[in-house]
Amino acid sequence: MMALFSDDEAIRQASVRRVPPSFRVETPTEIFELLLAFRHAFRVSGAEPTEEVAASPEDEGEQGDWRHWVAAVRFMLEYPRSHWDILQARASRKRAAFHLAFKRIAHNSYVPIVRSELLRINLEAGHLPTRSSSNGWRPSPEMTANAAAKKLSVTPGALKQLVEAKMLTPLRTRGPKDRIALYAEADIDALEVVRNEGVSCNWFRTVSALPEVAIEQLAALGHLEFCQNPVASMLYGGKRLRADMAGPLLEKITNVAGPRSGEGWIPLTEAFIGVGGREKPWGPVLAAWLTGSLPGGLADNSASAAPALSISATVARSLVMGGPSATPWFSFEPEQYGDLGRDWFSPGETIAYLNCSAVEISYLVERGHLCPLAGQGRIRYGRNEVEEFARAWMNTREAAARLGVSPRHVWRELEPYCIRRTLGRGFHRRDELEPIVELETKARRHDAMRPRSSHSALVA
């Protein structure tokens, strides 16, 4: 057994080759995991090792565990005769206890090779003559690849990928050239549990109508959590969210009531157009709503099935909107992403970050202001490059959102000012346009707070 941990690769491989071919093991780690299971089965079942092994240690009290280790190694190296000897030499009660220990270990183990091999040994014992089989034991239920794939809502090819990645081991094979794989039902049930632990991030994004950046920020703030199970990722692809966190959040989003009045509410997507040169604070705003600390809360202003979360326009312009130098109540810093941070933006994320359109992105690329990353497969833009551009240039859509006017009519508000530096397509130097927008915003707030005169009140 010590050869499994030798520093010499040749010695480790030699120890692997000593294992009978009945065991579908390929690495020293898989062998050691099986030996652990065998040793535990000998210990908990009360199936004593052979007399020769039991009598060898001087002190049975201190060396009992060592005896079980020796019994486990012999069981593996002398298999299948060692298994046959147990069935022949042990009393029926001890045989049943030994195979019951295998069954329990297989059920509780997270190691695929342990589950499949222990279930296979038990299955073989069930096919032996009645006088040699353990009383009351029945073969483990099997499933074909098609039945297993249907139960897991995947294709048989996905199961084959798990087998190739050594994350799943068939119980046995049958048919011409062993092409038909049969899986232990317990293994498939365990995979079903893994599936039910998470939900697709794409599905959650579609149903909630939230962008990916909102989900990432909520995860960074602890309101959602991404699943880290490699088996689920290989089976279902893409990112997955913990179902016990995503489900309640989705229920809250879909149950949001409509606005108390038809006016004074704007969609969150429109509110975040007024945020420029920094992260759109999806996470902080949604977190404040979840905890009840968002003034006015949120409303669903959608007539369709998909929710359209809306916020009070006054709250948005007072506490959310602003440029990179603003200090609003709700903001999100890139450092808060932690391990979820990315160094690129998708085209859609670039459009949202710069508050522009796809046509304007093409315009910027043609003139060399943005450059897609090379070797990405899909179109991606460097996060640093996009952030730097957004800090330097401001789009008139952002100005219109802050002023509460249509982008088509924003120049009516800006016409009295002389704005000289421009790239075209609505992009102007932020250090020139931002002060103008701030000045106009403050003037509008001042007018809104000014009390009406008695004369105007009488007229009204």
C-alpha positions as CSV (number, residue, x, y, z in Angstrom):
1,M,0.0,0.0,0.0
2,M,2.9,2.4,0.7
3,A,4.0,2.0,-2.9
4,L,0.9,4.1,-3.9
5,F,2.5,7.1,-2.4
6,S,6.1,6.6,-3.6
7,D,7.9,9.5,-5.2
8,D,8.9,7.2,-8.0
9,E,6.4,7.2,-10.8
10,A,7.5,3.7,-11.9
11,I,6.8,2.3,-8.5
12,R,3.3,3.9,-8.3
13,Q,2.4,2.5,-11.7
14,A,3.6,-0.9,-10.8
15,S,1.3,-0.9,-7.7
16,V,-1.6,0.1,-10.0
17,R,-0.9,-2.8,-12.3
18,R,-1.0,-5.3,-9.4
19,V,-4.7,-4.6,-8.9
20,P,-6.9,-7.2,-10.5
21,P,-8.6,-6.0,-13.8
22,S,-12.0,-6.6,-12.2
23,F,-11.5,-3.2,-10.5
24,R,-11.8,-0.3,-13.0
25,V,-9.2,1.8,-11.3
26,E,-6.5,3.7,-13.1
27,T,-4.8,5.9,-10.5
28,P,-3.3,5.4,-7.1
29,T,-5.9,7.8,-5.6
30,E,-8.7,5.6,-6.9
31,I,-7.1,2.5,-5.4
32,F,-6.6,4.2,-2.0
33,E,-10.2,5.4,-1.9
34,L,-11.4,1.8,-2.5
35,L,-9.1,0.5,0.2
36,L,-10.5,3.0,2.6
37,A,-14.0,1.7,1.8
38,F,-12.9,-2.0,2.2
39,R,-11.2,-1.3,5.5
40,H,-14.3,0.5,6.8
41,A,-16.5,-2.4,5.7
42,F,-14.4,-4.9,7.6
43,R,-14.4,-2.7,10.7
44,V,-18.1,-1.8,10.9
45,S,-19.5,-5.2,9.8
46,G,-17.7,-7.3,12.4
47,A,-16.4,-9.5,9.6
48,E,-13.1,-10.5,11.2
49,P,-10.0,-10.8,8.9
50,T,-8.5,-14.2,8.4
51,E,-7.0,-16.0,11.4
52,E,-3.5,-15.6,9.9
53,V,-3.9,-11.8,9.9
54,A,-5.7,-11.6,13.2
55,A,-2.9,-13.5,15.0
56,S,0.0,-11.6,13.6
57,P,-0.1,-8.4,15.7
58,E,1.2,-8.7,19.2
59,D,-1.4,-6.3,20.7
60,E,-4.8,-6.8,19.0
61,G,-6.2,-3.8,21.0
62,E,-3.8,-1.3,19.5
63,Q,-3.3,-3.0,16.1
64,G,-7.0,-3.7,15.3
65,D,-7.2,-1.0,12.7
66,W,-4.0,-2.3,11.1
67,R,-5.5,-5.8,10.8
68,H,-8.5,-4.3,8.9
69,W,-6.1,-2.5,6.6
70,V,-4.3,-5.7,5.8
71,A,-7.7,-7.4,5.3
72,A,-8.7,-4.7,2.9
73,V,-5.5,-5.0,0.8
74,R,-5.8,-8.8,0.6
75,F,-9.5,-8.5,-0.4
76,M,-8.4,-6.3,-3.3
77,L,-5.3,-8.2,-4.4
78,E,-7.0,-11.7,-4.2
79,Y,-10.3,-10.6,-5.7
80,P,-12.6,-12.3,-6.7
81,R,-11.4,-15.4,-4.7
82,S,-11.3,-13.2,-1.6
83,H,-15.0,-12.3,-2.0
84,W,-15.9,-15.9,-2.7
85,D,-14.1,-17.0,0.5
86,I,-16.2,-14.5,2.5
87,L,-19.4,-15.9,1.1
88,Q,-18.4,-19.4,1.8
89,A,-16.7,-19.1,5.2
90,R,-18.9,-16.5,6.9
91,A,-22.2,-17.2,8.6
92,S,-25.2,-15.8,6.8
93,R,-25.6,-13.0,9.4
94,K,-22.0,-11.9,8.9
95,R,-22.3,-12.1,5.1
96,A,-25.4,-9.9,5.2
97,A,-23.6,-7.4,7.5
98,F,-20.6,-7.2,5.2
99,H,-22.7,-6.5,2.1
100,L,-24.9,-4.1,4.0
101,A,-21.8,-2.1,5.0
102,F,-20.8,-2.0,1.2
103,K,-24.3,-0.7,0.4
104,R,-24.2,2.0,3.0
105,I,-20.7,3.1,2.1
106,A,-21.7,3.3,-1.6
107,H,-24.8,5.4,-0.7
108,N,-22.8,7.9,1.4
109,S,-19.7,8.1,-0.7
110,Y,-19.1,11.1,-3.0
111,V,-16.4,9.2,-4.9
112,P,-17.8,7.7,-8.2
113,I,-15.3,4.8,-8.3
114,V,-16.2,3.8,-4.8
115,R,-19.9,3.8,-5.4
116,S,-19.7,1.9,-8.7
117,E,-17.3,-0.8,-7.5
118,L,-19.1,-1.5,-4.2
119,L,-22.4,-1.7,-5.9
120,R,-20.9,-4.0,-8.6
121,I,-19.5,-6.4,-5.9
122,N,-22.9,-6.5,-4.2
123,L,-24.5,-7.1,-7.6
124,E,-22.2,-10.0,-8.3
125,A,-23.0,-11.5,-4.9
126,G,-26.7,-11.3,-5.7
127,H,-26.1,-13.3,-8.9
128,L,-24.3,-16.2,-7.1
129,P,-26.2,-19.3,-6.1
130,T,-28.7,-18.8,-3.2
131,R,-26.6,-20.9,-0.8
132,S,-23.6,-18.5,-1.4
133,S,-25.4,-15.2,-1.4
134,S,-26.2,-13.0,1.6
135,N,-29.7,-13.5,3.0
136,G,-32.1,-10.7,2.2
137,W,-29.8,-8.9,-0.3
138,R,-31.0,-7.9,-3.7
139,P,-29.0,-6.6,-6.7
140,S,-28.7,-2.8,-7.0
141,P,-31.3,-1.4,-9.5
142,E,-29.8,-0.5,-12.9
143,M,-30.6,2.1,-15.5
144,T,-29.7,2.3,-19.2
145,A,-28.0,5.4,-20.5
146,N,-31.2,6.5,-22.2
147,A,-33.3,6.1,-19.1
148,A,-30.7,7.9,-16.9
149,A,-30.4,10.7,-19.4
150,K,-34.2,11.2,-19.5
151,K,-34.4,11.3,-15.7
152,L,-31.6,13.9,-15.6
153,S,-33.0,15.9,-18.6
154,V,-29.8,15.6,-20.5
155,T,-28.6,13.6,-23.6
156,P,-26.8,10.2,-23.3
157,G,-23.8,12.0,-24.7
158,A,-23.6,14.2,-21.6
159,L,-23.4,11.0,-19.4
160,K,-20.6,9.7,-21.7
161,Q,-18.7,12.9,-21.0
162,L,-19.0,12.3,-17.3
163,V,-17.7,8.8,-17.7
164,E,-14.7,10.1,-19.8
165,A,-14.0,12.7,-17.1
166,K,-14.1,9.9,-14.4
167,M,-17.0,11.6,-12.7
168,L,-19.3,8.7,-13.3
169,T,-18.6,5.0,-13.7
170,P,-21.0,2.5,-15.3
171,L,-22.1,-0.4,-13.1
172,R,-21.5,-2.8,-16.0
173,T,-21.8,-3.1,-19.7
174,R,-23.6,-5.5,-22.0
175,G,-24.4,-6.0,-25.7
176,P,-22.0,-6.4,-28.6
177,K,-18.5,-5.1,-27.7
178,D,-20.0,-3.8,-24.4
179,R,-21.5,-0.8,-26.0
180,I,-24.5,-0.6,-23.8
181,A,-23.7,1.0,-20.4
182,L,-25.8,0.3,-17.3
183,Y,-25.6,2.8,-14.4
184,A,-26.4,2.2,-10.8
185,E,-29.7,3.9,-10.0
186,A,-28.1,5.3,-6.8
187,D,-25.6,7.1,-8.9
188,I,-28.3,8.6,-11.1
189,D,-30.3,9.6,-8.1
190,A,-27.2,11.4,-6.7
191,L,-26.8,13.3,-9.9
192,E,-30.5,14.2,-9.8
193,V,-29.9,15.7,-6.3
194,V,-27.0,17.7,-7.7
195,R,-29.2,19.0,-10.5
196,N,-32.0,20.1,-8.1
197,E,-29.4,22.0,-6.0
198,G,-29.0,24.6,-8.7
199,V,-30.8,26.5,-11.4
200,S,-29.5,27.7,-14.7
201,C,-28.2,31.3,-14.5
202,N,-29.5,31.9,-18.1
203,W,-33.0,30.7,-17.0
204,F,-33.0,32.9,-13.9
205,R,-31.9,35.9,-16.0
206,T,-34.7,35.3,-18.5
207,V,-37.5,34.9,-15.9
208,S,-36.3,37.8,-13.7
209,A,-35.4,40.1,-16.7
210,L,-32.2,41.0,-14.9
211,P,-28.9,41.4,-16.7
212,E,-25.9,39.3,-15.9
213,V,-24.2,42.1,-14.1
214,A,-27.1,42.4,-11.7
215,I,-26.8,38.7,-10.9
216,E,-23.0,38.9,-10.4
217,Q,-23.4,42.0,-8.1
218,L,-26.1,40.2,-6.0
219,A,-23.8,37.2,-5.7
220,A,-20.9,39.5,-4.7
221,L,-23.2,41.0,-2.0
222,G,-24.3,37.6,-0.7
223,H,-27.9,37.5,-2.0
224,L,-27.1,34.9,-4.5
225,E,-24.5,32.2,-4.8
226,F,-23.0,30.3,-7.8
227,C,-22.9,26.6,-7.6
228,Q,-19.3,25.2,-7.7
229,N,-20.2,21.5,-8.6
230,P,-18.1,20.5,-11.7
231,V,-20.5,17.6,-12.4
232,A,-23.5,19.9,-12.8
233,S,-21.4,22.3,-14.9
234,M,-20.5,19.5,-17.2
235,L,-24.0,18.1,-17.4
236,Y,-25.9,21.3,-17.9
237,G,-23.3,23.8,-19.0
238,G,-23.0,27.5,-18.2
239,K,-23.3,29.0,-14.7
240,R,-25.7,27.7,-12.1
241,L,-27.2,29.4,-9.0
242,R,-28.0,27.8,-5.8
243,A,-31.7,27.0,-6.0
244,D,-32.4,27.7,-2.3
245,M,-31.3,31.3,-2.8
246,A,-32.4,31.9,-6.3
247,G,-35.9,30.5,-5.8
248,P,-37.0,32.9,-3.0
249,L,-35.5,35.9,-4.7
250,L,-37.2,35.1,-8.0
251,E,-40.5,34.7,-6.1
252,K,-40.1,38.2,-4.6
253,I,-39.3,39.7,-8.0
254,T,-42.3,38.1,-9.8
255,N,-44.6,39.1,-7.0
256,V,-43.7,42.8,-7.1
257,A,-46.9,44.9,-7.2
258,G,-47.6,47.5,-9.8
259,P,-46.9,51.3,-9.2
260,R,-49.3,53.1,-6.9
261,S,-49.7,55.7,-9.6
262,G,-49.0,55.7,-13.3
263,E,-46.6,58.6,-13.2
264,G,-43.3,59.2,-11.5
265,W,-41.8,55.7,-12.1
266,I,-39.1,54.7,-14.6
267,P,-37.6,51.2,-15.3
268,L,-34.4,50.4,-13.6
269,T,-32.7,50.0,-17.0
270,E,-33.6,53.6,-17.8
271,A,-32.6,54.8,-14.4
272,F,-29.1,53.3,-14.8
273,I,-28.6,55.1,-18.1
274,G,-28.2,58.1,-15.9
275,V,-25.1,56.4,-14.3
276,G,-22.0,57.0,-16.3
277,G,-18.3,56.3,-16.0
278,R,-18.8,53.7,-13.2
279,E,-20.6,50.5,-12.4
280,K,-24.3,50.4,-12.7
281,P,-25.4,49.8,-9.1
282,W,-27.8,46.9,-9.8
283,G,-26.8,45.0,-6.7
284,P,-26.9,47.7,-4.1
285,V,-30.3,49.0,-5.3
286,L,-31.8,45.5,-5.4
287,A,-30.2,44.6,-2.0
288,A,-31.7,47.8,-0.5
289,W,-35.1,46.8,-1.9
290,L,-34.8,43.3,-0.4
291,T,-34.0,44.7,3.0
292,G,-36.7,47.3,2.9
293,S,-34.3,50.3,2.9
294,L,-35.0,51.6,-0.7
295,P,-37.1,54.7,-0.5
296,G,-40.4,54.1,-2.3
297,G,-39.4,50.5,-3.0
298,L,-39.8,48.9,-6.5
299,A,-42.8,48.4,-8.7
300,D,-43.5,46.2,-11.6
301,N,-44.5,48.4,-14.5
302,S,-44.9,45.6,-17.1
303,A,-48.0,44.5,-18.8
304,S,-46.3,41.3,-20.1
305,A,-45.2,38.1,-18.3
306,A,-41.6,39.2,-17.7
307,P,-41.2,41.7,-14.9
308,A,-40.1,45.2,-15.5
309,L,-38.8,46.5,-12.2
310,S,-39.3,50.3,-11.9
311,I,-38.1,52.8,-9.4
312,S,-39.3,56.3,-8.4
313,A,-37.8,58.8,-10.8
314,T,-37.2,61.2,-8.0
315,V,-35.3,58.5,-6.0
316,A,-33.3,57.5,-9.1
317,R,-32.2,61.0,-9.9
318,S,-31.4,61.9,-6.3
319,L,-29.8,58.7,-5.0
320,V,-28.7,56.6,-8.0
321,M,-27.7,58.7,-11.0
322,G,-24.4,60.5,-11.5
323,G,-21.0,60.3,-13.1
324,P,-17.7,58.9,-11.9
325,S,-17.1,61.8,-9.5
326,A,-20.6,61.6,-7.9
327,T,-21.1,60.2,-4.4
328,P,-24.7,58.8,-4.6
329,W,-26.2,56.6,-1.9
330,F,-26.1,53.5,-4.2
331,S,-22.8,52.6,-5.9
332,F,-20.8,49.5,-6.6
333,E,-17.1,49.4,-6.9
334,P,-15.3,46.9,-9.2
335,E,-13.3,45.6,-6.3
336,Q,-16.5,44.3,-4.7
337,Y,-16.8,41.6,-7.4
338,G,-13.9,39.7,-5.8
339,D,-13.5,36.3,-7.5
340,L,-16.5,37.1,-9.8
341,G,-14.7,40.0,-11.5
342,R,-14.0,39.8,-15.2
343,D,-11.5,41.7,-17.4
344,W,-13.9,41.9,-20.3
345,F,-17.3,43.2,-21.4
346,S,-19.7,41.6,-23.9
347,P,-21.0,43.8,-26.6
348,G,-24.3,44.2,-24.8
349,E,-22.5,45.1,-21.5
350,T,-20.4,47.6,-23.4
351,I,-23.5,49.3,-24.8
352,A,-25.0,49.5,-21.3
353,Y,-21.8,50.8,-19.7
354,L,-21.4,53.5,-22.3
355,N,-25.1,54.4,-22.5
356,C,-25.2,54.1,-26.2
357,S,-26.4,51.8,-29.0
358,A,-24.9,49.1,-31.2
359,V,-24.5,51.5,-34.0
360,E,-22.5,53.9,-31.9
361,I,-20.3,51.0,-30.7
362,S,-19.5,50.2,-34.4
363,Y,-18.8,53.8,-34.9
364,L,-16.2,53.8,-32.1
365,V,-14.6,50.6,-33.3
366,E,-14.3,51.9,-36.9
367,R,-12.5,55.0,-35.6
368,G,-10.2,53.1,-33.3
369,H,-11.6,54.4,-30.0
370,L,-12.5,50.8,-29.0
371,C,-10.8,47.6,-30.1
372,P,-12.3,44.1,-29.6
373,L,-10.0,41.6,-27.8
374,A,-8.2,39.1,-30.0
375,G,-8.4,35.4,-29.6
376,Q,-11.7,35.4,-27.6
377,G,-13.9,33.4,-30.0
378,R,-16.7,35.8,-29.3
379,I,-16.6,39.6,-29.5
380,R,-15.3,41.0,-26.2
381,Y,-14.0,44.4,-25.1
382,G,-11.4,45.0,-22.5
383,R,-12.9,46.2,-19.3
384,N,-10.1,48.7,-18.6
385,E,-10.4,50.2,-22.1
386,V,-14.2,50.6,-21.8
387,E,-14.0,52.1,-18.3
388,E,-11.3,54.5,-19.4
389,F,-13.3,55.7,-22.4
390,A,-16.5,56.1,-20.2
391,R,-14.5,58.3,-17.8
392,A,-13.4,60.5,-20.6
393,W,-16.5,60.7,-22.8
394,M,-20.2,61.1,-22.0
395,N,-23.1,60.3,-24.2
396,T,-26.1,62.6,-24.5
397,R,-28.4,59.6,-23.6
398,E,-26.9,59.8,-20.1
399,A,-27.5,63.5,-20.0
400,A,-31.1,63.1,-21.1
401,A,-31.7,60.5,-18.4
402,R,-30.5,62.7,-15.6
403,L,-32.5,65.7,-16.9
404,G,-35.6,63.6,-17.4
405,V,-36.1,64.5,-21.1
406,S,-36.1,62.6,-24.3
407,P,-32.7,62.0,-25.9
408,R,-34.1,63.7,-29.1
409,H,-34.9,66.9,-27.2
410,V,-31.9,67.0,-24.9
411,W,-30.2,69.6,-27.1
412,R,-33.0,72.1,-26.3
413,E,-31.7,72.1,-22.7
414,L,-28.0,72.2,-23.7
415,E,-28.2,74.7,-26.6
416,P,-27.4,77.7,-24.5
417,Y,-24.1,76.2,-23.6
418,C,-21.1,76.1,-25.9
419,I,-20.0,72.5,-26.1
420,R,-17.0,72.2,-28.4
421,R,-15.2,68.9,-28.0
422,T,-17.1,66.0,-29.5
423,L,-16.5,62.6,-31.2
424,G,-19.8,62.6,-32.9
425,R,-22.7,60.1,-32.4
426,G,-23.6,61.9,-29.1
427,F,-20.2,61.5,-27.4
428,H,-18.7,64.6,-25.8
429,R,-15.9,65.2,-23.3
430,R,-17.2,64.3,-19.9
431,D,-15.2,67.1,-18.2
432,E,-17.1,69.6,-20.4
433,L,-20.6,68.1,-20.5
434,E,-20.8,66.8,-17.0
435,P,-20.7,70.2,-15.2
436,I,-23.4,71.5,-17.6
437,V,-25.7,68.6,-16.8
438,E,-25.1,69.0,-13.0
439,L,-25.9,72.7,-13.3
440,E,-29.1,72.0,-15.1
441,T,-30.1,69.2,-12.7
442,K,-29.6,71.5,-9.7
443,A,-31.7,74.2,-11.4
444,R,-34.5,71.8,-12.0
445,R,-34.4,70.6,-8.4
446,H,-34.5,74.2,-7.2
447,D,-37.5,75.0,-9.4
448,A,-39.3,71.9,-8.1
449,M,-38.8,72.9,-4.5
450,R,-39.8,76.6,-5.0
451,P,-43.2,77.3,-3.5
452,R,-45.9,78.5,-5.8
453,S,-47.0,82.1,-5.4
454,S,-50.5,82.9,-4.1
455,H,-51.5,84.3,-7.5
456,S,-50.6,81.0,-9.3
457,A,-52.4,79.1,-6.6
458,L,-55.5,81.2,-7.1
459,V,-55.3,80.7,-10.8
460,A,-54.9,77.0,-10.3
